[in-house]
Amino acid sequence: MAGQKIAVVGSNMVDLITYTDRMPNPGETIEAPRFEMGCGGKGANQAIAAARLGAQVMMVTKVGDDIFADNTIRNFETSGIDTRFVERVPGTSSGVAPIFVDPTGENSILIIKGANAKLSPADVDRAEEALKDCALIVMQLEVPLETVYHTVALGARHGIETLLNPAPAPAELDASRIEALTFLVPNQTELATISGMPVESEADAEKAARVLIDRGIRTVIVTLGGKGALLVSAGAEIRRIGAVAVTPVDTTGAGDAFIGAFSRYYVETGDMEAALHKAVRYAADSITRPGTQKSYATAADFAAFLAKVGE
Ligand code: RIB
């Protein structure tokens, strides 16, 4: 492995989280008990989770020219993230995500991409030399698809491992342009969309993952929400990583906590299964607290959680 640095080429948002007893009906106004604002965005969340667990992380992203931008950059800096490739876009808003969380902890999210929609292949090329020092490049789909395809190709060209979390669920992803990925990390819905196959059971998930692996992707990790994850790799038996039972308070960003933690432990050891075991637990711990990045444990707090639930 080239080194242990992780690059995230992806999004950042400001999360505007409303905790509500129920969603309003059309034309209705209701009062919600609580609101919180925090840093979010799938890319930034994954970067922060990895950094909070001690990884060296570099972020390639775009912010607007509003007050949200200053806050986002400060947040990266205080988390020790390399911000050399975080650029401001004049005349554009930062990405924003109004989020609604119900009493069971389930969330509904709207995203306004803002400056994230301007992250281009040229921006990735500007970071090329720095990317070459990274062991893993992590991506999501809140930035233009062309930028994702370009980054997958760049990773393959330089022998850098790449991970794509295809979220939000893609309407028009060209599967032929992500075949060089090392890791695809979809949930069941995203896997069904990308493979074009039904995914209603774990057997379906394995079949769909094998089709993508036959096309070139080395490993597919299927997230199963509260049930853990499946690890499907070329030439290996499927592995199931079980969940831990917790009482959810807010599930927002749990998938990102999972990916950040997986990336951090994978680059350290190269052991996918052990990294997934930790990632499932890190995500479970995150849903016991409100907020997105605010709910991500530090390495010390995560060690305490592991001691409680078992490694
Ligand atoms: O995955 C959770 C994230 O999705 C939130 O932080 C929100 O910003 C959206 O990007």
Boltz pocket constraint, residues with backbone or C-beta under 6 A from the ligand:
constraints:
  - pocket:
      binder: B
      contacts: [[A, 13], [A, 14], [A, 15], [A, 39], [A, 40], [A, 41], [A, 42], [A, 45], [A, 96], [A, 97], [A, 109], [A, 111], [A, 142], [A, 252], [A, 253], [A, 254], [A, 255], [A, 256], [A, 292]]
      max_distance: 6.0
